[in-house]
Amino acid sequence: MKSKRITIICGHYGSGKTTFSINYALYLRNQTSKDIYIADLDVVNPYFRSREHFDYLKDKNIKVIGSYLPQSGADLPAVSAEVYTLFDNKNIIGIVDMGGNSAGSLSFATFRDNVDIEETDIIFILNANREENSTLEFALGHFNSIESTLGLKITGIVNNTHLMNDTTIEDINKGELISSELSKEKNIPVKFTCVNMDFFDNNPNIKTKYDLFLIGYDIKTVTNII
C-alpha cells in the first residue's frame, strides 16, 4: 500500500487501533529512513503509559508522543502540544492513534485545522467480533459518528477481526465480508486484513481478499519479540 505522510487511526473501542498503530509504525520503519512519530490521543485509555512499548519503539527509532504528563506526579492524561509537530514538519512520518468511538475523537478537534487532506489517510479499524461492529448497520453507525466528530472523511478500512488466540479462518472471513460491505457503502477501499504472526505461522497458506498485514507485536504481551 502506498502510504501518505500522516495516518490517523480511528475505530470502536477495543477494535485494535493501538496494536495496528504500533505495527504499522514498525512496518513503515522498514520502508523509510525518515523520522516516524506516533501520537497517542487516547486520554481515557492511553496504552503508551506502559514503558515497555515506549522503550521498544524508541529502540526502533520511533518517537512516541504520549497523552500524559509524567511531571505531574499523578500521571494525568492530557494531549501534548507536540502533536502539532506531526502536521507542521513535512519531513516527519506521523501516525495518530485516536481514542475509541466518537467520544475518543473529540481530543482531535484542536488539530483539525492543521490537517492537509492531500497528505493524510484516516483509517477505520474494524473487528467484527466486537458486538458493536458485528453487522454492517452497527459498523456503519460507529463509522458515521466518528467521521462526524472528526469533521474529516475516513479514507480507508482495515479488517482487524480476531479472537486473540482463538481466531479462526471463519472470523477473518466474517471481518472481510463486513469490511467489504462497509467499503461499498462508503465508497472507500479496504487497505488490509490483519492476522497475528502466530496465526499466520499456523496457517501459512491463508488466502485473504485484501492485502495481508502481519501483526508481530502484541501490546497485551509483556515481553514482545518480533
KELUMTOR-776303 format. One record per residue (C-alpha): residue number from 1; residue in three letters; y, z, x. Coordinates in Angstrom, 1 decimal, decimal comma, padded with zeros to 4 digits. Example, Ala and Ser with C-alpha at 12.3 -4.5 7.8 and 13.67 -1.06 7.14 Angstrom:
   nr  rest      py      pz      px
    1   ALA  -004,5   007,8   012,3
    2   SER  -001,1   007,1   013,7
END
This chain:
   nr  rest      py      pz      px
    1   MET   000,0   000,0   000,0
    2   LYS   003,5  -000,9   001,3
    3   SER   005,4   002,4   001,4
    4   LYS   009,0   002,9   000,6
    5   ARG   011,1   005,3   002,7
    6   ILE   011,2   008,0   000,1
    7   THR   008,3   009,0  -002,2
    8   ILE   008,8   011,6  -005,0
    9   ILE   005,6   013,2  -006,2
   10   CYS   005,5   014,5  -009,8
   11   GLY   002,9   015,3  -012,5
   12   HIS   001,4   018,0  -014,6
   13   TYR   001,0   021,5  -013,1
   14   GLY  -002,3   021,6  -011,1
   15   SER  -002,8   017,8  -011,0
   16   GLY  -002,9   017,9  -007,2
   17   LYS   000,7   017,0  -006,3
   18   THR   000,8   019,2  -003,2
   19   THR  -002,6   018,1  -002,0
   20   PHE  -001,6   014,5  -002,3
   21   SER   001,8   015,1  -000,7
   22   ILE   000,3   016,6   002,4
   23   ASN  -002,5   014,0   002,7
   24   TYR   000,0   011,2   002,1
   25   ALA   002,2   012,5   004,9
   26   LEU  -000,8   012,6   007,2
   27   TYR  -001,6   009,0   006,1
   28   LEU   001,9   007,9   006,9
   29   ARG   001,8   009,7   010,2
   30   ASN  -000,8   007,2   011,3
   31   GLN   001,4   004,3   010,2
   32   THR   004,7   005,2   011,8
   33   SER   006,3   007,0   014,7
   34   LYS   009,4   007,8   012,6
   35   ASP   010,2   011,4   011,6
   36   ILE   008,4   012,5   008,5
   37   TYR   009,7   015,3   006,3
   38   ILE   008,1   016,9   003,3
   39   ALA   010,4   018,8   000,9
   40   ASP   008,8   021,4  -001,3
   41   LEU   010,8   021,6  -004,5
   42   ASP   008,4   023,8  -006,4
   43   VAL   010,4   027,0  -006,7
   44   VAL   007,8   028,6  -009,0
   45   ASN   004,6   028,0  -007,0
   46   PRO   005,5   026,8  -003,5
   47   TYR   002,3   026,3  -001,6
   48   PHE   004,3   025,9   001,6
   49   ARG   004,7   029,6   001,8
   50   SER   001,3   029,5   003,4
   51   ARG   001,8   029,4   007,2
   52   GLU  -001,5   027,5   007,6
   53   HIS   000,0   024,4   006,0
   54   PHE   003,3   024,7   007,7
   55   ASP   001,9   025,1   011,2
   56   TYR  -000,8   022,4   010,7
   57   LEU   001,8   019,9   009,7
   58   LYS   004,2   020,9   012,5
   59   ASP   001,3   020,2   014,9
   60   LYS   001,1   016,7   013,4
   61   ASN   004,9   016,3   013,9
   62   ILE   005,6   016,5   010,2
   63   LYS   008,6   018,7   009,2
   64   VAL   008,4   020,9   006,1
   65   ILE   011,4   021,9   004,1
   66   GLY   010,1   024,8   002,2
   67   SER   011,6   026,2  -001,1
   68   TYR   012,0   029,7   000,1
   69   LEU   014,5   031,9   002,0
   70   PRO   012,5   033,6   004,8
   71   GLN   015,6   035,5   006,0
   72   SER   016,0   037,2   002,6
   73   GLY   013,3   039,8   003,3
   74   ALA   011,9   039,2  -000,2
   75   ASP   010,7   035,6   000,3
   76   LEU   012,9   034,4  -002,6
   77   PRO   012,3   030,8  -003,8
   78   ALA   015,3   028,5  -003,5
   79   VAL   015,8   024,8  -003,0
   80   SER   017,1   024,2   000,6
   81   ALA   020,2   022,0   001,0
   82   GLU   018,3   020,4   003,9
   83   VAL   016,7   018,2   001,3
   84   TYR   019,8   016,1   001,4
   85   THR   018,7   015,0   004,9
   86   LEU   015,9   013,0   003,4
   87   PHE   018,2   010,8   001,4
   88   ASP   021,1   010,6   003,8
   89   ASN   019,3   010,0   007,1
   90   LYS   017,8   006,5   006,8
   91   ASN   015,7   007,0   009,9
   92   ILE   013,6   009,6   008,1
   93   ILE   010,4   009,0   006,0
   94   GLY   010,6   011,5   003,1
   95   ILE   008,2   013,0   000,7
   96   VAL   009,4   015,2  -002,2
   97   ASP   006,8   017,5  -003,8
   98   MET   008,1   018,4  -007,2
   99   GLY   007,1   021,3  -009,3
  100   GLY   004,7   020,8  -012,2
  101   ASN   005,6   019,4  -015,7
  102   SER   009,2   018,6  -016,7
  103   ALA   010,3   022,1  -016,0
  104   GLY   009,3   021,7  -012,4
  105   SER   011,5   018,6  -012,2
  106   LEU   014,7   020,5  -013,1
  107   SER   015,3   021,5  -009,5
  108   PHE   015,7   017,8  -008,5
  109   ALA   018,9   017,4  -010,6
  110   THR   021,1   018,4  -007,6
  111   PHE   019,8   015,5  -005,6
  112   ARG   019,5   012,8  -008,2
  113   ASP   022,8   011,1  -007,3
  114   ASN   021,7   010,8  -003,7
  115   VAL   018,6   008,7  -004,6
  116   ASP   018,6   005,0  -003,6
  117   ILE   016,3   003,4  -006,1
  118   GLU   015,6   000,4  -003,9
  119   GLU   014,0   002,6  -001,2
  120   THR   012,3   005,2  -003,5
  121   ASP   008,9   005,4  -005,2
  122   ILE   008,3   008,0  -007,8
  123   ILE   004,6   008,7  -008,2
  124   PHE   002,9   010,4  -011,2
  125   ILE  -000,3   012,2  -010,2
  126   LEU  -002,9   012,2  -012,9
  127   ASN  -006,0   014,5  -013,1
  128   ALA  -007,8   013,5  -016,3
  129   ASN  -010,0   016,6  -016,1
  130   ARG  -006,9   018,7  -016,9
  131   GLU  -006,7   019,0  -020,6
  132   GLU  -003,1   018,0  -020,6
  133   ASN  -004,0   014,7  -019,0
  134   SER  -007,3   014,2  -020,7
  135   THR  -006,2   011,4  -023,1
  136   LEU  -003,6   008,7  -022,9
  137   GLU  -001,5   010,4  -025,5
  138   PHE  -001,4   013,7  -023,6
  139   ALA  -000,7   012,0  -020,2
  140   LEU   002,0   009,8  -021,8
  141   GLY   003,7   012,8  -023,3
  142   HIS   004,0   014,5  -019,9
  143   PHE   004,9   011,3  -018,2
  144   ASN   007,8   010,6  -020,6
  145   SER   009,0   014,2  -020,4
  146   ILE   009,1   014,3  -016,6
  147   GLU   010,8   010,9  -016,5
  148   SER   013,5   012,1  -018,9
  149   THR   014,1   015,3  -016,9
  150   LEU   014,3   013,5  -013,6
  151   GLY   016,6   010,9  -015,0
  152   LEU   014,7   008,3  -013,0
  153   LYS   012,0   005,8  -013,8
  154   ILE   008,5   006,6  -012,4
  155   THR   007,3   003,6  -010,4
  156   GLY   003,5   004,3  -009,9
  157   ILE   000,5   006,3  -010,8
  158   VAL  -002,2   007,9  -008,6
  159   ASN  -005,5   008,8  -010,1
  160   ASN  -006,5   012,2  -008,7
  161   THR  -009,2   013,1  -011,2
  162   HIS  -011,7   015,6  -009,9
  163   LEU  -013,5   018,9  -010,5
  164   MET  -013,4   020,0  -006,9
  165   ASN  -016,9   020,4  -005,5
  166   ASP  -018,4   019,4  -008,9
  167   THR  -016,7   016,0  -009,1
  168   THR  -018,9   013,1  -010,2
  169   ILE  -018,5   009,3  -010,3
  170   GLU  -018,0   009,7  -014,1
  171   ASP  -015,0   011,9  -013,5
  172   ILE  -013,4   009,3  -011,2
  173   ASN  -014,1   006,5  -013,7
  174   LYS  -012,6   008,6  -016,5
  175   GLY  -009,5   009,0  -014,5
  176   GLU  -009,3   005,3  -013,7
  177   LEU  -009,6   004,5  -017,4
  178   ILE  -006,7   006,7  -018,4
  179   SER  -004,6   005,7  -015,4
  180   SER  -005,2   002,0  -016,4
  181   GLU  -004,2   002,7  -020,0
  182   LEU  -001,1   004,5  -018,8
  183   SER  -000,3   001,7  -016,4
  184   LYS  -000,4  -000,9  -019,1
  185   GLU   001,7   001,3  -021,5
  186   LYS   004,4   001,8  -018,9
  187   ASN   004,0  -001,5  -017,0
  188   ILE   003,7   000,1  -013,6
  189   PRO   000,9  -000,1  -011,0
  190   VAL  -001,9   002,4  -010,2
  191   LYS  -001,4   002,9  -006,5
  192   PHE  -004,6   004,8  -005,6
  193   THR  -007,7   006,5  -006,7
  194   CYS  -008,2   009,7  -004,7
  195   VAL  -011,5   011,1  -003,6
  196   ASN  -012,3   014,1  -001,4
  197   MET  -013,7   013,3   002,0
  198   ASP  -016,9   015,3   001,3
  199   PHE  -017,4   013,4  -001,9
  200   PHE  -016,9   010,1   000,0
  201   ASP  -019,4   011,2   002,7
  202   ASN  -022,0   011,8  -000,1
  203   ASN  -021,1   008,5  -001,9
  204   PRO  -020,1   006,1   000,8
  205   ASN  -020,7   003,0  -001,4
  206   ILE  -018,4   004,1  -004,2
  207   LYS  -016,6   001,3  -005,9
  208   THR  -013,2   002,0  -007,5
  209   LYS  -010,9  -000,2  -009,5
  210   TYR  -007,9   000,8  -007,4
  211   ASP  -007,4   001,3  -003,7
  212   LEU  -009,3   004,3  -002,4
  213   PHE  -007,3   007,2  -000,9
  214   LEU  -009,3   009,8   001,0
  215   ILE  -008,3   013,4   000,7
  216   GLY  -009,2   015,0   004,0
  217   TYR  -007,0   018,1   003,9
  218   ASP  -007,8   020,7   001,2
  219   ILE  -004,9   023,1   000,6
  220   LYS  -007,2   025,6  -001,1
  221   THR  -009,3   025,9   002,1
  222   VAL  -008,0   028,4   004,6
  223   THR  -009,4   026,6   007,6
  224   ASN  -008,7   022,9   007,2
  225   ILE  -010,2   020,4   009,6
  226   ILE  -010,0   016,7   009,1
END
